[in-house]
Amino acid sequence: MGQIETIATGLRLPEGPAFTADGTLWCVEQEGESLFFLKPDGESGRVSVGAGSRPNGLYVDSLDRLWFCDSGLNAIRCLNYSAGATLDMKPEIIIDQVDGKPLNMPNDLIRDSAGNLIFSCPGPSGDEATPTGYVCVCTPVGEVFKITEGLFYPNGLALLPDGNTLLIAETHRKRIWYGYWDPNADEPAWENPDIWVKTGEPGHGPDGMTIGPDGNLYVAVYGAACVKVYDQQGKHLRDISLPGECPTNVACDPTGRRGIVITEGERGELLQINP
């Protein structure tokens, strides 16, 4: 594994790193009410997403639209970067309800091969007495429904390379679940869920996660100062030690130029593990 390099500092609780097609690295600032960007030439800046917002997980689709969870506004929002997004553009609210009720502080999101948008809603981070967290899907035709509920802070999401195994991080129980997922079903469902791995001590538990170019799962463990790496059968391969205690999420540069990128909340940094 390559050397760890700090590529951005002074960020206000960064999360959700992702890349647009031009190589620009984006992340959210949960406490900064903004999306931060770092271009390949080193230029950086911010897009404000409005007072009261708290952007969290971020996903870039094939059209270069930036989808992100907003736990402050209880919504899934979208910024169309491909349309020539400027610093004064405001993202739209796309989803703000499920079962006729406001979303419960959405946290992270991914999209499957059929275009279904899957997102977690953990609720407040301090609510550990009752398992009120759930995960939803929004189909390509805009239908939104829950695929699982009763979790203690569901957080990061990932699909294994087979496209039919959906992983859900349950932060407050320090474990990751897996279950069968059929993207092409008329009404997609998360079937036969079971515990995939327990991330153990130390730290608060698994946060954001992604599949690396090697097919392994990279998991940011909040409070543990590391990213844990698992193979596709859930075998723990190694830990990547980090300079800060609180990694929040991880992404891989599809071009390979930046290697693995990690958002670090304690120090407000973007980290790069050089390929």
Short mmCIF file of the C-alpha atoms (twelve columns), coordinates in Angstrom:
data_MODEL
# 
_entry.id   MODEL 
# 
loop_
_atom_site.group_PDB 
_atom_site.id 
_atom_site.type_symbol 
_atom_site.label_atom_id 
_atom_site.label_alt_id 
_atom_site.label_comp_id 
_atom_site.label_asym_id 
_atom_site.label_seq_id 
_atom_site.Cartn_x 
_atom_site.Cartn_y 
_atom_site.Cartn_z 
_atom_site.pdbx_PDB_model_num 
ATOM 1   C CA . MET A 1   0.000   0.000   0.000   1 
ATOM 2   C CA . GLY A 2   1.328   3.441   -0.960  1 
ATOM 3   C CA . GLN A 3   2.166   6.442   1.169   1 
ATOM 4   C CA . ILE A 4   -0.630  8.474   2.791   1 
ATOM 5   C CA . GLU A 5   -0.745  12.089  1.631   1 
ATOM 6   C CA . THR A 6   -2.936  14.946  2.883   1 
ATOM 7   C CA . ILE A 7   -4.465  16.669  -0.149  1 
ATOM 8   C CA . ALA A 8   -6.948  19.078  1.530   1 
ATOM 9   C CA . THR A 9   -7.263  20.572  5.005   1 
ATOM 10  C CA . GLY A 10  -9.600  22.885  6.907   1 
ATOM 11  C CA . LEU A 11  -12.748 20.963  5.986   1 
ATOM 12  C CA . ARG A 12  -15.747 21.001  8.306   1 
ATOM 13  C CA . LEU A 13  -16.523 17.326  8.921   1 
ATOM 14  C CA . PRO A 14  -15.976 15.981  5.401   1 
ATOM 15  C CA . GLU A 15  -17.819 12.886  4.124   1 
ATOM 16  C CA . GLY A 16  -18.827 11.175  0.893   1 
ATOM 17  C CA . PRO A 17  -15.826 11.431  -1.461  1 
ATOM 18  C CA . ALA A 18  -16.669 10.844  -5.138  1 
ATOM 19  C CA . PHE A 19  -15.282 11.680  -8.587  1 
ATOM 20  C CA . THR A 20  -16.877 13.302  -11.621 1 
ATOM 21  C CA . ALA A 21  -15.800 12.286  -15.124 1 
ATOM 22  C CA . ASP A 22  -13.324 15.167  -15.489 1 
ATOM 23  C CA . GLY A 23  -11.337 13.837  -12.510 1 
ATOM 24  C CA . THR A 24  -12.637 16.370  -10.001 1 
ATOM 25  C CA . LEU A 25  -12.786 14.998  -6.481  1 
ATOM 26  C CA . TRP A 26  -15.866 16.040  -4.509  1 
ATOM 27  C CA . CYS A 27  -16.889 15.605  -0.890  1 
ATOM 28  C CA . VAL A 28  -19.487 17.094  1.413   1 
ATOM 29  C CA . GLU A 29  -18.904 19.219  4.492   1 
ATOM 30  C CA . GLN A 30  -21.503 18.174  7.032   1 
ATOM 31  C CA . GLU A 31  -20.879 21.188  9.254   1 
ATOM 32  C CA . GLY A 32  -20.090 23.543  6.389   1 
ATOM 33  C CA . GLU A 33  -23.397 23.376  4.484   1 
ATOM 34  C CA . SER A 34  -21.458 22.865  1.273   1 
ATOM 35  C CA . LEU A 35  -19.929 20.556  -1.319  1 
ATOM 36  C CA . PHE A 36  -16.142 20.850  -1.584  1 
ATOM 37  C CA . PHE A 37  -14.268 20.141  -4.830  1 
ATOM 38  C CA . LEU A 38  -10.634 19.587  -5.754  1 
ATOM 39  C CA . LYS A 39  -9.810  19.611  -9.472  1 
ATOM 40  C CA . PRO A 40  -6.915  17.686  -11.046 1 
ATOM 41  C CA . ASP A 41  -4.999  20.957  -11.542 1 
ATOM 42  C CA . GLY A 42  -5.227  21.712  -7.808  1 
ATOM 43  C CA . GLU A 43  -8.019  24.304  -7.979  1 
ATOM 44  C CA . SER A 44  -10.487 23.919  -5.102  1 
ATOM 45  C CA . GLY A 45  -13.692 25.556  -3.991  1 
ATOM 46  C CA . ARG A 46  -17.122 25.097  -2.487  1 
ATOM 47  C CA . VAL A 47  -20.734 25.001  -3.618  1 
ATOM 48  C CA . SER A 48  -23.087 26.153  -0.858  1 
ATOM 49  C CA . VAL A 49  -26.131 23.928  -0.432  1 
ATOM 50  C CA . GLY A 50  -28.099 26.271  1.817   1 
ATOM 51  C CA . ALA A 51  -28.725 27.203  5.427   1 
ATOM 52  C CA . GLY A 52  -29.943 24.346  7.608   1 
ATOM 53  C CA . SER A 53  -28.484 21.683  5.361   1 
ATOM 54  C CA . ARG A 54  -26.198 18.915  6.606   1 
ATOM 55  C CA . PRO A 55  -24.899 17.060  3.556   1 
ATOM 56  C CA . ASN A 56  -23.641 13.539  4.129   1 
ATOM 57  C CA . GLY A 57  -23.084 10.623  1.710   1 
ATOM 58  C CA . LEU A 58  -22.421 11.563  -1.929  1 
ATOM 59  C CA . TYR A 59  -22.852 9.622   -5.162  1 
ATOM 60  C CA . VAL A 60  -21.961 10.650  -8.739  1 
ATOM 61  C CA . ASP A 61  -24.037 9.014   -11.460 1 
ATOM 62  C CA . SER A 62  -23.103 8.308   -15.091 1 
ATOM 63  C CA . LEU A 63  -24.431 11.735  -16.133 1 
ATOM 64  C CA . ASP A 64  -22.167 13.525  -13.641 1 
ATOM 65  C CA . ARG A 65  -25.069 14.449  -11.387 1 
ATOM 66  C CA . LEU A 66  -24.094 14.740  -7.721  1 
ATOM 67  C CA . TRP A 67  -26.636 13.029  -5.474  1 
ATOM 68  C CA . PHE A 68  -26.248 13.511  -1.739  1 
ATOM 69  C CA . CYS A 69  -28.042 12.822  1.502   1 
ATOM 70  C CA . ASP A 70  -29.029 15.905  3.495   1 
ATOM 71  C CA . SER A 71  -29.734 14.959  7.099   1 
ATOM 72  C CA . GLY A 72  -30.458 18.585  7.976   1 
ATOM 73  C CA . LEU A 73  -33.281 18.944  5.446   1 
ATOM 74  C CA . ASN A 74  -34.258 15.233  5.615   1 
ATOM 75  C CA . ALA A 75  -33.924 14.866  1.874   1 
ATOM 76  C CA . ILE A 76  -32.033 13.342  -1.027  1 
ATOM 77  C CA . ARG A 77  -30.771 16.192  -3.207  1 
ATOM 78  C CA . CYS A 78  -29.088 16.449  -6.605  1 
ATOM 79  C CA . LEU A 79  -26.733 18.918  -8.299  1 
ATOM 80  C CA . ASN A 80  -26.421 18.577  -12.081 1 
ATOM 81  C CA . TYR A 81  -22.689 19.111  -12.574 1 
ATOM 82  C CA . SER A 82  -22.872 18.010  -16.219 1 
ATOM 83  C CA . ALA A 83  -25.083 21.003  -16.977 1 
ATOM 84  C CA . GLY A 84  -22.215 23.332  -16.066 1 
ATOM 85  C CA . ALA A 85  -22.742 23.712  -12.341 1 
ATOM 86  C CA . THR A 86  -21.480 27.001  -10.947 1 
ATOM 87  C CA . LEU A 87  -20.673 28.042  -7.401  1 
ATOM 88  C CA . ASP A 88  -24.055 29.778  -7.046  1 
ATOM 89  C CA . MET A 89  -26.189 26.837  -8.225  1 
ATOM 90  C CA . LYS A 90  -28.459 25.166  -5.674  1 
ATOM 91  C CA . PRO A 91  -29.180 21.416  -5.729  1 
ATOM 92  C CA . GLU A 92  -32.745 20.190  -6.065  1 
ATOM 93  C CA . ILE A 93  -34.658 18.154  -3.498  1 
ATOM 94  C CA . ILE A 94  -35.532 14.852  -5.197  1 
ATOM 95  C CA . ILE A 95  -36.808 12.660  -2.326  1 
ATOM 96  C CA . ASP A 96  -38.051 13.837  1.064   1 
ATOM 97  C CA . GLN A 97  -40.627 11.240  2.148   1 
ATOM 98  C CA . VAL A 98  -41.224 7.530   2.557   1 
ATOM 99  C CA . ASP A 99  -44.566 6.020   3.606   1 
ATOM 100 C CA . GLY A 100 -45.980 9.549   3.758   1 
ATOM 101 C CA . LYS A 101 -43.476 10.684  6.411   1 
ATOM 102 C CA . PRO A 102 -40.300 12.806  6.196   1 
ATOM 103 C CA . LEU A 103 -37.052 10.904  5.764   1 
ATOM 104 C CA . ASN A 104 -35.252 10.263  9.061   1 
ATOM 105 C CA . MET A 105 -31.887 11.987  8.554   1 
ATOM 106 C CA . PRO A 106 -30.597 10.202  5.401   1 
ATOM 107 C CA . ASN A 107 -26.919 9.307   5.624   1 
ATOM 108 C CA . ASP A 108 -25.432 7.418   2.649   1 
ATOM 109 C CA . LEU A 109 -26.477 6.264   -0.817  1 
ATOM 110 C CA . ILE A 110 -25.475 4.140   -3.803  1 
ATOM 111 C CA . ARG A 111 -27.045 3.174   -7.128  1 
ATOM 112 C CA . ASP A 112 -27.308 -0.353  -8.547  1 
ATOM 113 C CA . SER A 113 -26.929 -1.541  -12.149 1 
ATOM 114 C CA . ALA A 114 -30.633 -1.025  -12.910 1 
ATOM 115 C CA . GLY A 115 -30.706 2.564   -11.651 1 
ATOM 116 C CA . ASN A 116 -32.268 1.936   -8.244  1 
ATOM 117 C CA . LEU A 117 -31.079 4.476   -5.668  1 
ATOM 118 C CA . ILE A 118 -30.485 2.838   -2.271  1 
ATOM 119 C CA . PHE A 119 -30.067 5.051   0.797   1 
ATOM 120 C CA . SER A 120 -29.801 4.675   4.574   1 
ATOM 121 C CA . CYS A 121 -31.774 6.661   7.157   1 
ATOM 122 C CA . PRO A 122 -30.290 6.077   10.634  1 
ATOM 123 C CA . GLY A 123 -31.989 8.892   12.528  1 
ATOM 124 C CA . PRO A 124 -30.123 10.860  15.220  1 
ATOM 125 C CA . SER A 125 -26.686 9.460   16.081  1 
ATOM 126 C CA . GLY A 126 -27.335 9.521   19.834  1 
ATOM 127 C CA . ASP A 127 -30.558 7.487   19.681  1 
ATOM 128 C CA . GLU A 128 -29.306 4.072   20.802  1 
ATOM 129 C CA . ALA A 129 -32.223 3.008   22.984  1 
ATOM 130 C CA . THR A 130 -34.504 1.942   20.128  1 
ATOM 131 C CA . PRO A 131 -33.495 0.595   16.692  1 
ATOM 132 C CA . THR A 132 -35.311 3.075   14.465  1 
ATOM 133 C CA . GLY A 133 -32.963 3.133   11.464  1 
ATOM 134 C CA . TYR A 134 -34.018 1.916   8.037   1 
ATOM 135 C CA . VAL A 135 -32.820 1.632   4.447   1 
ATOM 136 C CA . CYS A 136 -34.857 2.668   1.392   1 
ATOM 137 C CA . VAL A 137 -34.834 2.228   -2.343  1 
ATOM 138 C CA . CYS A 138 -36.052 4.698   -4.944  1 
ATOM 139 C CA . THR A 139 -36.781 2.938   -8.241  1 
ATOM 140 C CA . PRO A 140 -36.079 4.552   -11.633 1 
ATOM 141 C CA . VAL A 141 -39.771 5.482   -11.873 1 
ATOM 142 C CA . GLY A 142 -39.663 7.299   -8.526  1 
ATOM 143 C CA . GLU A 143 -41.288 4.764   -6.201  1 
ATOM 144 C CA . VAL A 144 -39.769 4.948   -2.698  1 
ATOM 145 C CA . PHE A 145 -40.127 2.224   -0.084  1 
ATOM 146 C CA . LYS A 146 -38.208 0.669   2.801   1 
ATOM 147 C CA . ILE A 147 -36.217 -2.512  2.219   1 
ATOM 148 C CA . THR A 148 -35.248 -3.051  5.873   1 
ATOM 149 C CA . GLU A 149 -35.830 -1.350  9.214   1 
ATOM 150 C CA . GLY A 150 -35.196 -1.777  12.927  1 
ATOM 151 C CA . LEU A 151 -31.435 -1.167  12.678  1 
ATOM 152 C CA . PHE A 152 -29.168 0.687   15.121  1 
ATOM 153 C CA . TYR A 153 -27.770 3.426   12.891  1 
ATOM 154 C CA . PRO A 154 -27.551 1.944   9.378   1 
ATOM 155 C CA . ASN A 155 -24.823 3.824   7.580   1 
ATOM 156 C CA . GLY A 156 -22.535 2.919   4.652   1 
ATOM 157 C CA . LEU A 157 -23.756 0.842   1.711   1 
ATOM 158 C CA . ALA A 158 -21.984 -1.226  -0.932  1 
ATOM 159 C CA . LEU A 159 -22.726 -3.827  -3.589  1 
ATOM 160 C CA . LEU A 160 -20.234 -6.640  -4.040  1 
ATOM 161 C CA . PRO A 161 -18.926 -7.058  -7.625  1 
ATOM 162 C CA . ASP A 162 -21.568 -9.716  -8.358  1 
ATOM 163 C CA . GLY A 163 -24.173 -6.929  -8.177  1 
ATOM 164 C CA . ASN A 164 -26.491 -9.193  -6.172  1 
ATOM 165 C CA . THR A 165 -25.058 -8.857  -2.669  1 
ATOM 166 C CA . LEU A 166 -26.018 -5.674  -0.813  1 
ATOM 167 C CA . LEU A 167 -23.944 -4.768  2.258   1 
ATOM 168 C CA . ILE A 168 -25.261 -2.455  4.978   1 
ATOM 169 C CA . ALA A 169 -23.068 -1.102  7.792   1 
ATOM 170 C CA . GLU A 170 -24.816 -0.983  11.171  1 
ATOM 171 C CA . THR A 171 -22.548 1.431   12.998  1 
ATOM 172 C CA . HIS A 172 -23.871 1.217   16.545  1 
ATOM 173 C CA . ARG A 173 -23.630 -2.576  16.551  1 
ATOM 174 C CA . LYS A 174 -20.169 -2.590  14.926  1 
ATOM 175 C CA . ARG A 175 -21.176 -4.977  12.166  1 
ATOM 176 C CA . ILE A 176 -21.920 -5.227  8.458   1 
ATOM 177 C CA . TRP A 177 -24.929 -7.126  7.104   1 
ATOM 178 C CA . TYR A 178 -25.304 -8.798  3.726   1 
ATOM 179 C CA . GLY A 179 -28.323 -9.966  1.769   1 
ATOM 180 C CA . TYR A 180 -29.415 -10.938 -1.728  1 
ATOM 181 C CA . TRP A 181 -30.317 -8.077  -4.066  1 
ATOM 182 C CA . ASP A 182 -31.919 -8.375  -7.503  1 
ATOM 183 C CA . PRO A 183 -31.618 -5.002  -9.277  1 
ATOM 184 C CA . ASN A 184 -34.006 -6.090  -12.026 1 
ATOM 185 C CA . ALA A 185 -36.883 -7.175  -9.793  1 
ATOM 186 C CA . ASP A 186 -40.188 -5.346  -10.291 1 
ATOM 187 C CA . GLU A 187 -39.994 -4.376  -6.613  1 
ATOM 188 C CA . PRO A 188 -36.397 -4.831  -5.422  1 
ATOM 189 C CA . ALA A 189 -36.069 -6.474  -2.014  1 
ATOM 190 C CA . TRP A 190 -33.166 -7.215  0.333   1 
ATOM 191 C CA . GLU A 191 -33.548 -10.953 0.892   1 
ATOM 192 C CA . ASN A 192 -32.163 -13.349 3.514   1 
ATOM 193 C CA . PRO A 193 -30.100 -10.758 5.409   1 
ATOM 194 C CA . ASP A 194 -27.443 -12.017 7.812   1 
ATOM 195 C CA . ILE A 195 -24.345 -10.691 9.557   1 
ATOM 196 C CA . TRP A 196 -21.384 -10.572 7.163   1 
ATOM 197 C CA . VAL A 197 -18.635 -9.363  9.512   1 
ATOM 198 C CA . LYS A 198 -18.207 -7.771  12.933  1 
ATOM 199 C CA . THR A 199 -15.694 -4.943  12.822  1 
ATOM 200 C CA . GLY A 200 -14.936 -5.196  16.557  1 
ATOM 201 C CA . GLU A 201 -12.974 -2.843  18.782  1 
ATOM 202 C CA . PRO A 202 -11.824 -0.086  18.828  1 
ATOM 203 C CA . GLY A 203 -13.928 2.701   17.370  1 
ATOM 204 C CA . HIS A 204 -17.624 3.487   17.083  1 
ATOM 205 C CA . GLY A 205 -18.201 1.137   14.164  1 
ATOM 206 C CA . PRO A 206 -18.226 0.949   10.361  1 
ATOM 207 C CA . ASP A 207 -19.072 4.155   8.529   1 
ATOM 208 C CA . GLY A 208 -18.744 4.635   4.755   1 
ATOM 209 C CA . MET A 209 -17.357 1.853   2.558   1 
ATOM 210 C CA . THR A 210 -16.556 1.052   -1.049  1 
ATOM 211 C CA . ILE A 211 -15.323 -1.703  -3.334  1 
ATOM 212 C CA . GLY A 212 -11.733 -1.171  -4.436  1 
ATOM 213 C CA . PRO A 213 -10.222 -1.928  -7.856  1 
ATOM 214 C CA . ASP A 214 -8.929  -5.191  -6.356  1 
ATOM 215 C CA . GLY A 215 -12.516 -6.284  -5.606  1 
ATOM 216 C CA . ASN A 216 -12.020 -5.995  -1.838  1 
ATOM 217 C CA . LEU A 217 -14.214 -3.971  0.509   1 
ATOM 218 C CA . TYR A 218 -12.649 -0.886  2.135   1 
ATOM 219 C CA . VAL A 219 -14.444 0.207   5.321   1 
ATOM 220 C CA . ALA A 220 -13.842 3.469   7.192   1 
ATOM 221 C CA . VAL A 221 -14.169 2.655   10.909  1 
ATOM 222 C CA . TYR A 222 -15.118 5.833   12.732  1 
ATOM 223 C CA . GLY A 223 -13.085 6.402   15.886  1 
ATOM 224 C CA . ALA A 224 -10.596 3.617   15.104  1 
ATOM 225 C CA . ALA A 225 -8.067  5.599   13.021  1 
ATOM 226 C CA . CYS A 226 -8.152  3.003   10.272  1 
ATOM 227 C CA . VAL A 227 -9.741  1.619   7.147   1 
ATOM 228 C CA . LYS A 228 -10.388 -2.115  7.348   1 
ATOM 229 C CA . VAL A 229 -10.049 -4.234  4.216   1 
ATOM 230 C CA . TYR A 230 -12.109 -7.411  3.649   1 
ATOM 231 C CA . ASP A 231 -12.236 -9.842  0.762   1 
ATOM 232 C CA . GLN A 232 -15.540 -10.750 -0.928  1 
ATOM 233 C CA . GLN A 233 -16.158 -13.580 1.538   1 
ATOM 234 C CA . GLY A 234 -15.818 -11.247 4.535   1 
ATOM 235 C CA . LYS A 235 -12.308 -12.301 5.540   1 
ATOM 236 C CA . HIS A 236 -10.375 -9.503  7.216   1 
ATOM 237 C CA . LEU A 237 -7.210  -8.881  5.201   1 
ATOM 238 C CA . ARG A 238 -5.567  -5.895  6.846   1 
ATOM 239 C CA . ASP A 239 -5.980  -2.470  8.478   1 
ATOM 240 C CA . ILE A 240 -4.770  0.750   6.898   1 
ATOM 241 C CA . SER A 241 -3.661  3.011   9.757   1 
ATOM 242 C CA . LEU A 242 -4.515  6.706   9.429   1 
ATOM 243 C CA . PRO A 243 -3.245  9.902   11.082  1 
ATOM 244 C CA . GLY A 244 -6.715  10.907  12.341  1 
ATOM 245 C CA . GLU A 245 -9.099  9.007   14.620  1 
ATOM 246 C CA . CYS A 246 -12.300 9.504   12.647  1 
ATOM 247 C CA . PRO A 247 -12.356 8.400   9.001   1 
ATOM 248 C CA . THR A 248 -15.880 8.842   7.671   1 
ATOM 249 C CA . ASN A 249 -15.788 7.406   4.161   1 
ATOM 250 C CA . VAL A 250 -13.570 6.085   1.389   1 
ATOM 251 C CA . ALA A 251 -13.586 6.171   -2.422  1 
ATOM 252 C CA . CYS A 252 -11.378 4.957   -5.255  1 
ATOM 253 C CA . ASP A 253 -10.354 7.190   -8.139  1 
ATOM 254 C CA . PRO A 254 -11.714 5.424   -11.262 1 
ATOM 255 C CA . THR A 255 -8.717  6.713   -13.249 1 
ATOM 256 C CA . GLY A 256 -6.284  5.360   -10.652 1 
ATOM 257 C CA . ARG A 257 -4.503  8.715   -10.479 1 
ATOM 258 C CA . ARG A 258 -5.328  9.441   -6.848  1 
ATOM 259 C CA . GLY A 259 -5.598  5.842   -5.711  1 
ATOM 260 C CA . ILE A 260 -7.752  5.593   -2.573  1 
ATOM 261 C CA . VAL A 261 -9.219  8.755   -1.035  1 
ATOM 262 C CA . ILE A 262 -10.452 9.007   2.558   1 
ATOM 263 C CA . THR A 263 -12.445 11.734  4.297   1 
ATOM 264 C CA . GLU A 264 -11.204 12.280  7.865   1 
ATOM 265 C CA . GLY A 265 -13.576 14.015  10.279  1 
ATOM 266 C CA . GLU A 266 -11.453 14.638  13.362  1 
ATOM 267 C CA . ARG A 267 -8.807  16.685  11.532  1 
ATOM 268 C CA . GLY A 268 -11.013 17.911  8.675   1 
ATOM 269 C CA . GLU A 269 -8.838  16.460  5.949   1 
ATOM 270 C CA . LEU A 270 -8.897  14.652  2.638   1 
ATOM 271 C CA . LEU A 271 -6.315  11.865  2.557   1 
ATOM 272 C CA . GLN A 272 -4.905  10.110  -0.482  1 
ATOM 273 C CA . ILE A 273 -3.251  6.715   -0.480  1 
ATOM 274 C CA . ASN A 274 -1.056  6.861   -3.557  1 
ATOM 275 C CA . PRO A 275 -1.311  3.906   -5.956  1 
# 
